[in-house]
Amino acid sequence: MKLVFRWFGKEYDKIPLEYIRQIPGITGVVTSLMDIPVGEVWPQERLKALKEEVERQGLKVEVIESVNVHEDIKLGEPSRDIYIENYIETMKNLAQIGVKVICYNFMPVFDWLRTELERPLEDGSRTMAYRHEMVMKIDPKNFANEFIDQSGDVELPGWEPERLKEISETLKKYSDMTEEKYWRNIKYFLDSIIPYAEKFDIKMAIHPDDPPWPIFGLPRVITSRENIRKFLDLYKSPYNGITLCTGSLGADRRNDLPAIIKEFAKEGRIHFAHIRNLKFEAEKDFYESAHLSKCGSFDMFEIVKAFYDSGFDGYVRPDHGRMIWGETGRPGYGLYDRALGATYIMGLWEAIDKMSRN
């Protein structure tokens, strides 16, 4: 297991790299170029400068998140080939700085979805939460505006203002989208990029839909063990894999996280993992808890053990954390709680490793 930490770049992240370096066990950062509009090529010069900046702090850049897929690709528009060419060029540029994994998603219109960005908890910490009834009652256009208001002056990945400004028009384009058609558009994308992933030696790791059920009538398909299998079978290559996000898949209680991990990790199809815990308040209502098992609804020992028992040697990052100790910043991405999560994951891994050797 290689433990890494999400970092959005010095212009977009309050957390300095030298602080991340001090977290025990962290070997690198998972980063991105936040200012590049979706669909444009990530410039090689910028990527080289980013790598040099990170490496000066003794860290590595081997995993990239948020090379977002342009909406025209998801919709199957005639213009998709232009954006796919740009995506491949970005993959090439990332390979040249030593990137090994690209985490991306195929969620339509909206990325990950929460109804609250700063839910106060009994211990005084603040966290993100989701209430399904609220989502079902709200107009998606109003929801986007509310989300932007809650985030203040912090830009959230997947919720970039330039995308949301066009939300009404984008939603109209999805009016006749079926799940079957959406799967065809995913296959078209995979058929186009995976041969280049093999050529560039970059593992592509799709992130599950968050939450893993349809929202506002839009198709969401990376949601379960069965659909992950369907996705992987669209292009049977070790370079076509997944990001196993425990919080995203685990939001659906029917998903057996340890079993899913074991199945796909043993096949070498999990290239990246986001590990976090959730606390359920109702069937589809939850908040993001501390990583510790007893703070949430997941057995984190069994989750980490499933990775270990499967021989997983890929990248892992502590996922969304609470805001604690008076910290302010990007919801879910404070320093302190994620650092606690990182050391907790490392502690579980060390204990499981020593148990397996006795």
Order of alpha helices (4+ residues) and beta strands (2+ residues): beta-alpha-beta-alpha-beta-alpha-alpha-beta-beta-beta-alpha-alpha-alpha-alpha-alpha-beta-alpha-beta-alpha-alpha-beta-beta-beta-alpha-beta-alpha
